[in-house]
Amino acid sequence: MAATGEKARFRRFVRRWGILLGVCLALGVLAALDRHLKRADRPIGFHPADAACVAVSADFPSFCARLAASDAAERFMSETPRPFEAFELAVRKATGVRPTPLRWSVWLGPRLVWSRWNHTQGICVHPGLLLRLAHSLRVLGGARPNAGGLYSFAGQFYAWRDRFLIISPAPEYVRAALEASPLDAASFDGSDRLCMRWAGGTVQISPEPNIPVTGMLNTTLTPADDGLLLKDDWPETALFSLTTHSLADASDICRIARRPLENNSIYNCLAPLTGAVRDRWALESPAENWPTHVAECSLALMDVDTAGTVPIPEWGAMLRRASSAGVSGHPWKPVIAPLAPVDYAWNGREGAIATLLGEKFAICLAEDGDRWLATSRQDLMNDLLATERAGARINADAALQINWDAVGRAAEKILRKAGELQLVPEMNAQEVDVYLGKYARSIARLGRLRIVAHVRHDGVAFEGTLVSPLEEVPARP
């Protein structure tokens, strides 16, 4: 009787819980299979062979989640709680799913390859079971590829290759990625860092405090044993400064850094302005062999004047004279000779001024000890000469600094002026401030970017942080 009772209780248990246990077991098996499909050892993905810029992450959802939880994101989102609201709305309208790191991982998997190619862009992901099932249901429901073998959905074209999904608004992108060689997974460490590659180099971004970055530039700089002295000689309010051992080094860094932007429409509109300024005022070349007399060069953007109709950049330059230089006079003085410069002196420092657009935009030259100085305004020269020199030498071949607070304030001024002049389509001045000005105010909370670079046998290695809080930046000695 006891055995019969135990059997009856077991049968009742199976009837009550057997289906649930079976469902849980099936879900566990499906989850394991889904994870295996998403993370199986395969190539990292595909993109067109001649892409201008490529971003790769072995665990993109984790990168986004950790980045969103960082102190930098908290500071940014204090002004802009949902910085990607427009993108989220567009995705939700197209797919019915609001993008979040968890949903991305569930639907698209951890891997991501994004690239810009031929004025368009696209992504490659490695989904699991759910998206593959959704595609199979679309096919059963009548979805068919076009003549080129591509499917379309919500204005996007897509195709499968070796269990990878390639998506782009341009069918040419998808076809080019289908024909390209795969990216080798062995070249990535499987972490949640984001790696960007372009013709000029690579950079890896980590979702750690202050957003550390490391990378390589495919160029060479002028190595020097005495390091850099001018990096911290700028006023704290400077938006941007780049310090190298020569102007040619600064030009090479800028040339490499702008390559990922060269297909951008805004860049293509602004790039010709430098040449137009040179041609408009018929500026000459500097003194012959002047670079041989310079041991260090530092360039800075101080501010942007928005008082007039056209924003005018306020810039400065410092050149440290080489110890062996036996020359006198500013090496850039021949540049302004066609403008009939006027001799001038700032507190005993001799120099010259050549006006281009009145006092708002000029070329001011001066000498200060072992430095040759140049600014775009007289008051900037006064500020530069009044700034206490740091005198701290750093062991580096290049240094870049960006004051995000100053950049954000300048961007807010430019947006406000654009709103006043009704240059932003379908927005008045108040709407520009509400919908766009918040991004400028968010940028102003990010602190400071600080990167240093060193010459290596295979290029130029650099490292630093993108958003160090201002209070964490070491004070000047």
VENTARA-V211637 format. One record per residue. N is the residue number from 1. RES is the residue in three letters. PSI is psi as a letter, one per 40 degrees, with the letter a starting at -180 (* if undefined). Layout:
N,RES,PSI  N,RES,PSI
This chain:
1,MET,d  2,ALA,d  3,ALA,d  4,THR,d  5,GLY,d  6,GLU,d  7,LYS,d  8,ALA,d  9,ARG,d  10,PHE,d  11,ARG,d  12,ARG,d  13,PHE,d  14,VAL,d  15,ARG,d  16,ARG,d  17,TRP,e  18,GLY,d  19,ILE,d  20,LEU,d  21,LEU,d  22,GLY,d  23,VAL,d  24,CYS,d  25,LEU,d  26,ALA,d  27,LEU,d  28,GLY,d  29,VAL,d  30,LEU,d  31,ALA,d  32,ALA,d  33,LEU,d  34,ASP,d  35,ARG,d  36,HIS,d  37,LEU,d  38,LYS,d  39,ARG,e  40,ALA,i  41,ASP,h  42,ARG,i  43,PRO,i  44,ILE,d  45,GLY,a  46,PHE,i  47,HIS,i  48,PRO,i  49,ALA,d  50,ASP,f  51,ALA,i  52,ALA,d  53,CYS,h  54,VAL,h  55,ALA,h  56,VAL,h  57,SER,h  58,ALA,d  59,ASP,g  60,PHE,d  61,PRO,d  62,SER,d  63,PHE,d  64,CYS,d  65,ALA,d  66,ARG,d  67,LEU,d  68,ALA,d  69,ALA,e  70,SER,i  71,ASP,d  72,ALA,d  73,ALA,d  74,GLU,d  75,ARG,d  76,PHE,d  77,MET,e  78,SER,d  79,GLU,d  80,THR,g  81,PRO,d  82,ARG,g  83,PRO,d  84,PHE,f  85,GLU,d  86,ALA,d  87,PHE,d  88,GLU,d  89,LEU,d  90,ALA,d  91,VAL,d  92,ARG,d  93,LYS,d  94,ALA,d  95,THR,e  96,GLY,e  97,VAL,h  98,ARG,h  99,PRO,h  100,THR,i  101,PRO,d  102,LEU,d  103,ARG,d  104,TRP,d  105,SER,d  106,VAL,d  107,TRP,d  108,LEU,e  109,GLY,i  110,PRO,d  111,ARG,i  112,LEU,h  113,VAL,h  114,TRP,i  115,SER,i  116,ARG,h  117,TRP,h  118,ASN,f  119,HIS,e  120,THR,a  121,GLN,i  122,GLY,i  123,ILE,i  124,CYS,h  125,VAL,i  126,HIS,g  127,PRO,i  128,GLY,a  129,LEU,d  130,LEU,d  131,LEU,d  132,ARG,d  133,LEU,d  134,ALA,d  135,HIS,d  136,SER,d  137,LEU,d  138,ARG,d  139,VAL,d  140,LEU,d  141,GLY,e  142,GLY,e  143,ALA,h  144,ARG,i  145,PRO,i  146,ASN,a  147,ALA,d  148,GLY,e  149,GLY,e  150,LEU,i  151,TYR,i  152,SER,i  153,PHE,h  154,ALA,f  155,GLY,e  156,GLN,i  157,PHE,i  158,TYR,i  159,ALA,i  160,TRP,i  161,ARG,h  162,ASP,f  163,ARG,e  164,PHE,i  165,LEU,h  166,ILE,h  167,ILE,h  168,SER,i  169,PRO,e  170,ALA,h  171,PRO,d  172,GLU,d  173,TYR,d  174,VAL,d  175,ARG,d  176,ALA,d  177,ALA,d  178,LEU,d  179,GLU,e  180,ALA,i  181,SER,i  182,PRO,i  183,LEU,h  184,ASP,h  185,ALA,d  186,ALA,e  187,SER,e  188,PHE,i  189,ASP,e  190,GLY,e  191,SER,i  192,ASP,e  193,ARG,i  194,LEU,h  195,CYS,h  196,MET,h  197,ARG,i  198,TRP,a  199,ALA,d  200,GLY,e  201,GLY,a  202,THR,i  203,VAL,h  204,GLN,h  205,ILE,h  206,SER,h  207,PRO,f  208,GLU,i  209,PRO,h  210,ASN,e  211,ILE,g  212,PRO,i  213,VAL,i  214,THR,i  215,GLY,a  216,MET,i  217,LEU,h  218,ASN,g  219,THR,a  220,THR,i  221,LEU,i  222,THR,h  223,PRO,i  224,ALA,i  225,ASP,e  226,ASP,e  227,GLY,a  228,LEU,h  229,LEU,d  230,LEU,e  231,LYS,d  232,ASP,e  233,ASP,e  234,TRP,i  235,PRO,i  236,GLU,d  237,THR,e  238,ALA,h  239,LEU,d  240,PHE,i  241,SER,i  242,LEU,h  243,THR,h  244,THR,a  245,HIS,e  246,SER,i  247,LEU,d  248,ALA,d  249,ASP,d  250,ALA,d  251,SER,d  252,ASP,d  253,ILE,d  254,CYS,d  255,ARG,d  256,ILE,d  257,ALA,d  258,ARG,e  259,ARG,d  260,PRO,e  261,LEU,e  262,GLU,e  263,ASN,e  264,ASN,h  265,SER,d  266,ILE,d  267,TYR,d  268,ASN,d  269,CYS,d  270,LEU,d  271,ALA,d  272,PRO,e  273,LEU,d  274,THR,d  275,GLY,d  276,ALA,d  277,VAL,d  278,ARG,d  279,ASP,d  280,ARG,d  281,TRP,e  282,ALA,f  283,LEU,i  284,GLU,a  285,SER,i  286,PRO,i  287,ALA,i  288,GLU,h  289,ASN,f  290,TRP,d  291,PRO,d  292,THR,e  293,HIS,e  294,VAL,h  295,ALA,e  296,GLU,i  297,CYS,h  298,SER,h  299,LEU,i  300,ALA,i  301,LEU,h  302,MET,d  303,ASP,i  304,VAL,h  305,ASP,h  306,THR,e  307,ALA,d  308,GLY,a  309,THR,d  310,VAL,h  311,PRO,h  312,ILE,h  313,PRO,i  314,GLU,h  315,TRP,i  316,GLY,i  317,ALA,i  318,MET,h  319,LEU,h  320,ARG,h  321,ARG,h  322,ALA,i  323,SER,d  324,SER,e  325,ALA,h  326,GLY,f  327,VAL,i  328,SER,i  329,GLY,i  330,HIS,h  331,PRO,e  332,TRP,e  333,LYS,d  334,PRO,d  335,VAL,d  336,ILE,e  337,ALA,d  338,PRO,e  339,LEU,e  340,ALA,g  341,PRO,i  342,VAL,h  343,ASP,i  344,TYR,i  345,ALA,h  346,TRP,h  347,ASN,f  348,GLY,e  349,ARG,h  350,GLU,i  351,GLY,a  352,ALA,i  353,ILE,h  354,ALA,h  355,THR,i  356,LEU,d  357,LEU,f  358,GLY,a  359,GLU,e  360,LYS,d  361,PHE,h  362,ALA,i  363,ILE,h  364,CYS,h  365,LEU,i  366,ALA,i  367,GLU,h  368,ASP,g  369,GLY,b  370,ASP,e  371,ARG,i  372,TRP,h  373,LEU,i  374,ALA,h  375,THR,i  376,SER,e  377,ARG,i  378,GLN,d  379,ASP,d  380,LEU,d  381,MET,d  382,ASN,d  383,ASP,d  384,LEU,d  385,LEU,d  386,ALA,e  387,THR,h  388,GLU,h  389,ARG,h  390,ALA,d  391,GLY,e  392,ALA,h  393,ARG,h  394,ILE,i  395,ASN,g  396,ALA,i  397,ASP,e  398,ALA,i  399,ALA,h  400,LEU,h  401,GLN,h  402,ILE,h  403,ASN,h  404,TRP,d  405,ASP,d  406,ALA,d  407,VAL,d  408,GLY,d  409,ARG,d  410,ALA,d  411,ALA,d  412,GLU,d  413,LYS,d  414,ILE,d  415,LEU,d  416,ARG,d  417,LYS,d  418,ALA,d  419,GLY,d  420,GLU,d  421,LEU,e  422,GLN,f  423,LEU,e  424,VAL,h  425,PRO,h  426,GLU,f  427,MET,h  428,ASN,a  429,ALA,d  430,GLN,d  431,GLU,d  432,VAL,d  433,ASP,d  434,VAL,d  435,TYR,d  436,LEU,d  437,GLY,d  438,LYS,d  439,TYR,d  440,ALA,d  441,ARG,d  442,SER,d  443,ILE,d  444,ALA,e  445,ARG,e  446,LEU,e  447,GLY,b  448,ARG,i  449,LEU,h  450,ARG,h  451,ILE,h  452,VAL,i  453,ALA,i  454,HIS,i  455,VAL,h  456,ARG,i  457,HIS,d  458,ASP,e  459,GLY,a  460,VAL,h  461,ALA,h  462,PHE,i  463,GLU,i  464,GLY,a  465,THR,i  466,LEU,d  467,VAL,f  468,SER,h  469,PRO,i  470,LEU,d  471,GLU,e  472,GLU,e  473,VAL,h  474,PRO,h  475,ALA,i  476,ARG,i  477,PRO,*
